[in-house]
């Protein structure tokens, strides 16, 4: 009887030790992640600039231009008008974003720019390495970090000049990184979060979201060489929620991809059109 009691006590002590050990590791990872977020703050857009982006997302101030393009089919050729809205930012805000991205890139050459989505925690540098593995477990400064970084697919051109640009990040249980991308599968959330912003050392883009899709991680939508005329309808077919857009073969798009759990190897992909901002 005494031996059984001792064994129960030892088992209970082991369970507590494992629980405390797991809690310690989790807390340690969260602390390290917050430390890295604090260290990168000198290179992120200022609160004043982010507030201006929030306001621009709500007011939708734009300049409208209409471009004629030639649409060819097997039967005939027609002229079509494509209407593009170019978001306007003040010269000071736009230049501040570019300056911040330049400083970030000078300090960390793998950093391509800053991604920001209003009313979310998504406000991170966008990294890129020679493969799609490194930044799954490394911070912007190259140190180990379980949460990894937000990063552009290594096959994409580093200034987002590809027609299709895929950005990845983990779906973290603490709600950080791209965890909130999965919220866009909700109709009302999607409708209230129409825009994101991407600042690079050269320019600033508004991201006009039009699709939140769910697909397998091997889906052809991850193939960057798919023609836009085929890629856009395909991702719209995969969409859980979306809205209509106008586009041409000259447009560029960005997809934010993270793990999802609808089925094995599922991914949630939030996609928008990159629209370059103009100064007012």
C-alpha positions as CSV (number, residue, x, y, z in Angstrom):
1,X,0.0,0.0,0.0
2,X,2.8,2.3,0.9
3,X,4.6,1.5,-2.3
4,X,1.5,2.4,-4.4
5,X,1.1,5.7,-2.6
6,X,4.7,6.6,-3.3
7,X,4.3,5.7,-7.0
8,X,1.2,7.9,-7.2
9,X,3.0,10.8,-5.7
10,X,5.9,10.3,-8.1
11,X,3.5,10.1,-11.1
12,X,1.7,13.3,-9.9
13,X,5.1,15.1,-9.4
14,X,6.2,14.1,-12.9
15,X,3.0,15.3,-14.4
16,X,3.3,18.7,-12.6
17,X,7.0,18.9,-13.7
18,X,6.0,18.3,-17.4
19,X,3.2,20.8,-17.2
20,X,5.4,23.5,-15.6
21,X,8.2,22.7,-18.1
22,X,5.7,23.1,-21.0
23,X,4.4,26.3,-19.6
24,X,8.0,27.6,-19.2
25,X,8.9,26.8,-22.8
26,X,5.7,28.5,-24.0
27,X,6.3,31.6,-21.9
28,X,9.9,31.7,-23.0
29,X,8.9,31.6,-26.7
30,X,6.3,34.3,-26.2
31,X,8.8,36.4,-24.3
32,X,11.4,36.0,-27.0
33,X,8.9,36.9,-29.7
34,X,7.8,40.1,-27.8
35,X,11.5,41.0,-27.4
36,X,12.1,40.8,-31.1
37,X,9.0,42.9,-31.8
38,X,10.3,45.5,-29.4
39,X,13.7,45.5,-31.0
40,X,12.3,46.1,-34.5
41,X,10.1,49.1,-33.4
42,X,12.8,51.7,-34.4
43,X,12.3,50.6,-38.1
44,X,8.5,50.3,-38.1
45,X,6.2,53.1,-39.3
46,X,5.5,55.6,-36.6
47,X,2.1,55.6,-34.8
48,X,1.2,58.8,-36.5
49,X,1.9,57.3,-39.9
50,X,-0.1,54.1,-39.0
51,X,-3.0,56.3,-37.9
52,X,-2.9,58.1,-41.3
53,X,-3.1,54.7,-43.0
54,X,-6.0,53.7,-40.8
55,X,-7.8,56.9,-41.8
56,X,-7.0,56.4,-45.5
57,X,-8.4,52.9,-45.3
58,X,-11.7,54.3,-44.0
59,X,-12.0,57.3,-46.3
60,X,-10.9,55.5,-49.5
61,X,-9.5,58.7,-51.0
62,X,-8.5,57.8,-54.5
63,X,-7.7,59.1,-58.0
64,X,-9.5,57.3,-60.8
65,X,-7.9,56.6,-64.1
66,X,-9.3,54.7,-67.1
67,X,-7.1,52.7,-69.4
68,X,-8.1,51.1,-72.7
69,X,-6.8,47.6,-73.2
70,X,-7.3,45.1,-76.1
71,X,-9.1,41.9,-75.3
72,X,-8.5,39.1,-77.8
73,X,-10.5,35.9,-78.0
74,X,-10.5,33.1,-80.5
75,X,-13.5,34.8,-82.3
76,X,-12.9,38.5,-82.1
77,X,-10.9,41.4,-80.7
78,X,-12.5,44.2,-78.7
79,X,-11.5,47.3,-76.7
80,X,-12.3,47.3,-73.0
81,X,-11.9,50.0,-70.4
82,X,-10.2,49.1,-67.1
83,X,-10.9,51.6,-64.3
84,X,-8.1,51.8,-61.7
85,X,-8.3,53.7,-58.4
86,X,-5.0,55.0,-57.1
87,X,-5.1,55.6,-53.3
88,X,-3.8,59.0,-52.2
89,X,-1.5,59.7,-49.3
90,X,0.0,62.9,-48.2
91,X,3.6,63.5,-49.3
92,X,4.8,63.4,-45.7
93,X,3.2,60.1,-44.9
94,X,4.2,58.4,-48.1
95,X,7.8,59.5,-47.8
96,X,8.0,58.5,-44.1
97,X,6.9,55.0,-45.1
98,X,9.5,54.8,-47.8
99,X,12.2,56.2,-45.5
100,X,11.3,53.6,-42.8
101,X,11.5,50.8,-45.4
102,X,14.9,52.0,-46.6
103,X,16.2,52.2,-43.0
104,X,14.9,48.7,-42.4
105,X,16.5,47.3,-45.5
106,X,19.8,49.0,-44.7
107,X,19.9,47.4,-41.3
108,X,18.6,44.0,-42.4
109,X,19.2,43.3,-46.2
110,X,16.7,40.4,-46.2
111,X,14.0,42.9,-45.2
112,X,11.9,43.9,-48.3
113,X,9.4,46.2,-46.6
114,X,6.7,46.6,-44.0
115,X,3.3,44.9,-44.1
116,X,0.4,46.5,-42.2
117,X,-3.3,45.7,-42.0
118,X,-5.4,48.2,-40.0
119,X,-7.3,46.9,-37.0
120,X,-5.2,43.7,-36.8
121,X,-1.9,42.8,-35.1
122,X,-0.4,42.3,-38.6
123,X,2.4,44.9,-38.7
124,X,5.6,43.2,-39.5
125,X,8.7,43.4,-41.7
126,X,8.6,41.2,-44.8
127,X,11.7,39.1,-45.2
128,X,13.1,36.9,-48.0
129,X,15.8,34.2,-48.0
130,X,17.1,31.7,-50.6
131,X,14.5,29.1,-49.6
132,X,11.1,29.0,-47.9
133,X,12.4,27.2,-44.7
134,X,14.8,29.7,-43.1
135,X,12.3,32.3,-41.9
136,X,9.9,29.7,-40.6
137,X,12.1,29.6,-37.5
138,X,14.2,32.7,-37.6
139,X,13.6,36.3,-36.7
140,X,14.4,39.3,-38.9
141,X,17.9,39.4,-37.4
142,X,18.7,35.8,-38.0
143,X,18.3,34.6,-34.5
144,X,16.2,31.5,-33.7
145,X,12.5,32.3,-33.1
146,X,9.7,29.7,-33.0
147,X,7.2,32.2,-34.4
148,X,9.5,32.8,-37.4
149,X,9.0,35.8,-39.6
150,X,6.7,37.1,-42.3
151,X,8.5,36.3,-45.6
152,X,8.1,36.4,-49.3
153,X,8.3,33.2,-51.4
154,X,12.0,32.9,-52.5
155,X,10.9,32.4,-56.1
156,X,9.4,35.9,-56.2
157,X,11.2,39.0,-57.2
158,X,12.2,41.0,-54.2
159,X,10.4,44.2,-55.0
160,X,7.0,42.7,-55.6
161,X,7.2,43.1,-59.3
162,X,5.9,39.6,-60.0
163,X,2.3,39.3,-61.2
164,X,1.8,36.9,-58.2
165,X,3.6,37.4,-54.9
166,X,3.1,34.9,-52.1
167,X,3.8,35.9,-48.4
168,X,3.9,33.3,-45.7
169,X,3.7,33.4,-41.9
170,X,2.7,31.0,-39.1
171,X,-0.8,30.8,-37.6
172,X,0.4,31.3,-34.0
173,X,-1.8,30.2,-31.1
174,X,-1.1,33.4,-29.3
175,X,-2.8,35.3,-32.1
176,X,0.4,36.8,-33.6
177,X,1.9,36.6,-37.1
178,X,-0.8,35.5,-39.6
179,X,-3.3,34.0,-37.1
180,X,-5.8,36.8,-37.9
181,X,-5.7,36.0,-41.6
182,X,-8.1,33.2,-40.8
183,X,-10.6,35.7,-39.5
184,X,-11.1,36.9,-43.1
185,X,-13.1,33.8,-43.7
186,X,-15.9,35.5,-41.9
187,X,-18.1,37.6,-44.2
188,X,-18.5,40.6,-41.8
189,X,-14.8,40.6,-40.9
190,X,-13.8,40.5,-44.5
191,X,-16.1,43.3,-45.4
192,X,-14.8,45.5,-42.5
193,X,-11.1,44.9,-43.4
194,X,-10.9,45.8,-47.1
195,X,-7.3,47.1,-47.3
196,X,-3.8,46.4,-46.2
197,X,-0.6,48.4,-46.8
198,X,2.8,47.5,-48.0
199,X,5.7,49.9,-47.8
200,X,9.0,49.2,-49.8
201,X,12.2,51.2,-50.2
202,X,10.8,52.5,-53.5
203,X,7.1,53.0,-53.0
204,X,3.9,52.4,-51.0
205,X,1.1,50.1,-52.1
206,X,-2.4,49.7,-50.9
207,X,-3.6,46.1,-50.9
208,X,-7.2,45.8,-52.1
209,X,-8.4,42.5,-50.7
210,X,-10.8,40.6,-52.9
211,X,-10.5,36.9,-51.8
212,X,-10.1,34.7,-48.8
213,X,-9.6,31.2,-50.0
214,X,-8.9,27.8,-48.6
215,X,-6.7,25.4,-50.6
216,X,-4.1,22.6,-50.2
217,X,-0.5,23.8,-49.8
218,X,0.3,22.1,-53.1
219,X,-2.4,23.9,-55.0
220,X,-1.5,25.5,-58.4
221,X,-2.3,29.0,-57.0
222,X,1.2,28.8,-55.4
223,X,2.8,28.6,-58.9
224,X,3.9,32.0,-59.7
225,X,4.2,31.5,-63.4
226,X,0.5,30.9,-63.9
227,X,-1.0,33.6,-66.2
228,X,-3.0,36.2,-64.3
229,X,-6.0,35.5,-66.6
230,X,-6.0,31.9,-65.3
231,X,-4.8,32.5,-61.7
232,X,-7.4,35.1,-60.6
233,X,-10.5,32.9,-61.6
234,X,-8.8,29.9,-60.0
235,X,-8.3,31.7,-56.6
236,X,-11.8,33.1,-56.8
237,X,-13.1,29.5,-57.3
238,X,-11.3,28.5,-54.1
239,X,-12.7,31.5,-52.2
240,X,-14.7,31.1,-49.0
241,X,-15.6,34.8,-49.2
242,X,-14.7,37.5,-51.7
243,X,-15.7,40.5,-53.8
244,X,-15.6,41.4,-57.5
245,X,-12.6,43.2,-58.9
246,X,-11.4,44.6,-62.2
247,X,-8.0,43.5,-63.4
248,X,-5.7,43.3,-66.3
249,X,-2.6,41.2,-67.2
250,X,-0.5,44.1,-66.0
251,X,-1.8,44.0,-62.5
252,X,0.1,42.6,-59.6
253,X,-1.3,40.6,-56.7
254,X,-0.2,39.5,-53.2
255,X,-1.4,36.5,-51.3
256,X,-1.0,36.1,-47.5
257,X,-0.8,32.4,-46.7
258,X,-1.0,30.6,-43.4
259,X,-1.8,27.2,-42.0
260,X,-5.5,26.3,-41.7
261,X,-7.3,23.2,-40.3
262,X,-10.2,22.5,-42.6
263,X,-8.4,19.4,-43.8
264,X,-4.8,18.0,-43.8
265,X,-2.3,20.5,-45.2
266,X,-5.0,23.2,-45.6
267,X,-4.0,26.8,-46.1
268,X,-6.0,30.0,-45.7
269,X,-4.9,32.5,-48.4
270,X,-5.9,36.2,-48.2
271,X,-5.4,37.9,-51.6
272,X,-5.4,41.4,-52.8
273,X,-4.4,43.6,-55.7
274,X,-1.4,45.8,-55.3
275,X,-2.3,49.4,-56.1
276,X,0.5,52.0,-56.0
277,X,-0.2,55.1,-54.0
278,X,-0.1,58.6,-55.2
279,X,0.9,61.8,-53.4
280,X,-1.6,64.6,-52.7
